[in-house]
Amino acid sequence: MSGLVLALAAGAVIGLALGALGGGGSVLAVPALIYLLGFTPVEATTASLVIVAFTSVAALPAHARDGRVRWRTGLLFAAAGIGPAMLGGALAGRLPEAALTAAFAVVVAAAALRMLRARPPAGTVRPVRPGRAAAAGAGLGAVTGVLGVGGGFLAVPALVGVLGLRMREAVGTSLLVLTVNSLAALAMRAGTLDTLDWAVVGPFAGAAVLGAWDGKRLAAKVSGGTLQRIFAVMLSAVATLMLLDAVMT
């Protein structure tokens, strides 16, 4: 199968998950770029940031029109992650490839477990603790910067559990957070953008954007719990593959 077809197929699947779940799909971008398209871990994490940024920007307006984006909350949450995202972006190029792969495998496994865990009922009101909210935003930014993932699988539960947003609002607001964090991390990787294979990254990102629009429609027809369980199984398999690859390298 040609690289273009693989890029289109992988991008469509990732965009579908991102649009339906408000995150989580981006964690498949890096392994897809490494194992299907031959990118190095550093190239893959940089390309993933580009894909996440484009997809999040494309999916955000539809959620905003439906009133599902809490702009002030999202921007404040994202602001706490800008510095860590930039530092992480600078650090990523200095890590050994095996270490980067192993770290990514751990994050993917954590995403799978998070999706399988029961979440608080939508709309549960919780008191907002500024320190805890800032710590959650900073941690999310660091993960985005180092590993090239949007971190929506962490942002959505944080926005629900820490800031008390309803689930649908958390999904829409997480796209705003992903956009800010991804762009901040890319600012520190600007020098590596010229080395990317844009003939692959471009179609990948385009397919992800189209998939994200379909993902939003899918979310209205299929329960979030069902989507999360299916995706969690996929993530568990990917995490196992990447951890074995890191150990054997």
Residue pairs with C-beta under 8 A, 6 or more apart in sequence:
3 37
3 38
3 199
3 200
4 199
4 200
4 203
6 32
6 36
6 37
7 37
7 200
7 201
7 203
7 204
7 207
8 203
8 204
8 207
9 207
10 28
10 29
10 32
10 33
10 36
10 37
10 204
10 207
11 51
11 203
11 204
11 205
11 206
11 207
11 208
11 211
12 207
12 208
12 210
12 211
13 25
13 28
13 211
14 25
14 26
14 28
14 29
14 32
14 51
14 55
14 208
14 211
15 25
15 55
15 207
15 208
15 209
15 210
15 211
15 212
15 213
15 214
15 215
16 25
16 211
16 212
16 214
16 215
16 218
17 24
17 25
17 28
17 211
17 215
17 227
17 231
18 24
18 25
18 26
18 52
18 55
18 56
18 59
18 150
18 152
18 208
18 211
18 212
18 215
19 25
19 55
19 59
19 211
19 212
19 213
19 214
19 215
19 216
19 218
19 219
20 215
20 216
20 218
20 219
20 222
20 224
20 227
21 152
21 153
21 156
21 171
21 215
21 219
21 224
21 227
21 228
21 231
22 152
22 155
22 156
22 170
22 171
22 172
22 174
22 175
23 150
23 151
23 152
23 153
23 154
23 155
23 156
23 171
23 174
23 175
23 178
24 111
24 115
24 152
24 153
24 228
24 231
24 235
25 152
25 208
25 215
25 231
26 48
26 51
26 52
26 55
26 149
26 150
26 151
26 152
26 178
27 107
27 108
27 111
27 149
27 153
27 235
27 238
28 234
28 235
28 238
29 44
29 47
29 48
29 51
29 52
29 148
29 149
29 204
29 208
30 41
30 44
30 45
30 48
30 104
30 147
30 148
30 149
31 44
31 104
31 108
31 238
31 241
31 242
33 39
33 43
33 44
33 47
33 48
33 204
34 40
34 41
34 44
34 101
35 241
37 197
37 200
37 204
39 47
39 197
40 97
41 97
41 100
41 101
41 104
42 92
42 93
42 97
42 100
42 192
43 192
43 195
43 196
44 148
45 92
45 100
45 104
45 146
45 147
45 148
45 149
46 92
46 148
46 186
46 189
46 192
46 193
46 196
47 148
47 196
47 201
47 204
48 148
48 149
49 89
49 144
49 148
49 182
49 185
49 186
49 189
50 182
50 186
50 193
50 196
50 201
50 205
51 201
51 204
51 205
51 208
52 148
52 149
52 150
52 178
52 182
53 178
53 179
53 182
53 183
53 186
54 205
54 208
54 209
55 205
55 208
55 209
55 212
56 150
56 175
56 176
56 178
56 179
56 182
57 179
58 209
58 212
58 213
59 175
59 209
59 212
59 213
59 215
59 216
60 69
60 172
60 175
60 176
60 179
62 213
62 216
63 69
63 171
63 172
63 175
63 216
64 172
66 172
68 168
68 169
68 171
68 172
68 173
69 169
69 172
69 173
69 175
69 176
70 165
70 169
70 172
70 173
71 176
73 159
73 163
73 165
73 173
74 159
74 173
74 174
74 176
74 177
75 176
75 180
76 133
76 137
77 133
77 136
77 137
77 155
77 158
77 159
77 163
77 173
77 177
78 137
78 141
78 176
78 177
78 179
78 180
78 181
79 137
79 180
80 133
80 134
80 135
80 136
80 137
80 138
80 141
81 137
81 138
81 139
81 140
81 141
81 142
81 144
81 177
81 180
81 181
81 184
82 141
82 180
82 181
82 184
83 138
83 141
84 138
84 139
84 141
84 142
84 145
85 141
85 142
85 144
85 145
85 181
85 182
85 184
85 185
86 145
86 184
86 185
86 187
86 188
87 142
87 145
87 188
88 141
88 142
88 143
88 144
88 145
88 146
88 147
88 185
89 145
89 146
89 184
89 185
89 186
89 187
89 188
89 189
90 145
90 188
91 145
91 146
92 100
92 145
92 146
92 147
92 148
92 189
93 189
93 192
95 103
95 146
97 249
98 246
98 249
99 246
100 146
100 147
101 242
101 245
101 246
101 249
102 242
102 243
102 246
102 247
103 146
103 147
104 147
104 149
104 242
105 239
105 240
105 242
105 243
105 246
106 239
106 243
107 143
107 147
107 149
108 235
108 238
108 239
108 242
109 235
109 236
109 239
109 243
111 153
111 154
111 232
111 235
112 232
112 233
112 235
112 236
112 239
113 232
114 153
114 154
114 157
115 153
115 228
115 229
115 231
115 232
115 235
116 228
116 229
116 232
119 157
119 160
119 161
119 167
120 126
120 160
120 161
122 160
122 166
122 167
122 168
123 166
123 167
124 160
124 164
125 164
126 161
126 162
126 163
126 164
127 164
128 162
128 163
128 164
129 162
132 162
133 162
133 163
136 158
136 162
137 158
137 177
139 154
140 151
140 154
140 155
140 158
140 177
140 181
141 151
141 181
141 184
141 185
143 149
143 151
143 154
144 150
144 151
144 178
144 181
144 182
144 184
144 185
145 181
145 184
145 185
145 188
148 185
150 178
150 181
150 182
151 177
151 178
151 181
152 174
152 175
152 177
152 178
155 170
155 174
155 177
155 178
156 167
156 170
156 171
156 174
157 170
159 165
159 169
159 170
159 173
159 174
159 177
160 166
160 167
160 170
165 173
167 224
171 219
186 193
218 227
219 227
